[in-house]
Amino acid sequence: MTLESLRSEIDSLDDQLLTLLNQRMELVRKVGELKRSTNAVIYRPEREKQIIDRLHNQNNGLMNRAAIEAIFLEIFAVSRNLELPERVAFLGPEGSFTHQAAESRFGAMSNYVALPTIRSVFESVETGRVRFGVIPIENNQEGIVEEAIDLLLEKDLSIAAEVKIPVHFTFATQSENLADITHIYSKDIAFRQCSRFLSDSFDGLQAEMVPVESTSKAAKLAAQHPHTAAICSHIAAKLFDVPILFDNIEDSDLNRTRFLILAKDFKNQPSGNDKTSIIAKLANTESPGVLAKFLQEFDAQNINLTKIESRPLRDGATFRYWFLIECEGHVNEPHLQEILKKHGAEVKVLGSYVQVE
């Protein structure tokens, strides 16, 4: 086999892939027509999971699950845009990790709206200006995003899906020599999370660390000024066309952020691997054992709790709290329904959605 013959075979396969993808999109167009006639939801995370699970289970080639998922999530995103283009808001600016999380589920072709605050994302979904909103909810190194947690109580929105992405920082610059760099831009937290790389790479050099409001702003500045650099996300470096000199420069490769995809009146069908988020405003929480008894009900039903966060109610002078509780399982399952029906108005279901590992 020669290089030319191998390339010829690849070209032939690419031609076949294009033909098959167009055939798939024609079927998708017909599905979209049926959904519009019944006002059905276009985004179905549980259906996408079923497809990826099926493909992974029958796969006997070189691609692993992550590769299959990356390719087909983009195909799904293109398909959704053919069915019915959706506007997606995210906590900006463009090039942020929230932007990256949004693109990982809705693809590069979706109509995105970068908004300045988490509240503005909630309000855009609430008023129907966008169909979906993407917000950060917690980081495994820094903890919860309190504003996001509180707005889940305040606003009447559903959780359609969760996204977990590793937080990888890149070192982007127009310079080829580190000694030529005079300023490095980034957000203060990014400097802290990449301190080992900075210490090792710039020991004895005179580059000044300049904190800015976002890693996206850092990439924009590095694009505008020679002899500077940015510590930023991969998507920000790509967006502002700044060459990446080093990738994955963070101190810990375990740094992950979890995001929520919000929608109005959104319900997923069971996928077989679901998580349910609820808000519990229990009566008489000042009384001994009220919370403990409530949590014991989950144990009695053999339901695994994955998260409990307490937040102040702020409804008076007393110290009262509400709780964000997450558990395994779907809200339609009988053992969870038994708990929810027992507590009625004390419990608000935010949504059941595919659990991401």
Secondary structure, DSSP 8 states (H G I E B T S, - for coil): --HHHHHHHHHHHHHHHHHHHHHHHHHHHHHHHHHHHHT--S--HHHHHHHHHHHHHH--SS--HHHHHHHHHHHHHHHHHHH---EEEEESSTTSHHHHHHHHHH-TTSEEEEESSHHHHHHHHHTTSSSEEEEEEEETTTEE-HHHHHHHHHS--EEEEEEEEE---EEEES-SSGGG--EEEE-HHHHHHTHHHHHHHSTT---EEEE-S-HHHHHHHHHHSTTEEEEE-HHHHHHTT--EEE----S-TT-EEEEEEEESS------SSEEEEEEE--TTTTSTTHHHHHHHHHHHTT--EEEEEEEE--SSSS--EEEEEEEES-TTSHHHHHHHHHHGGGEEEEEEEE---
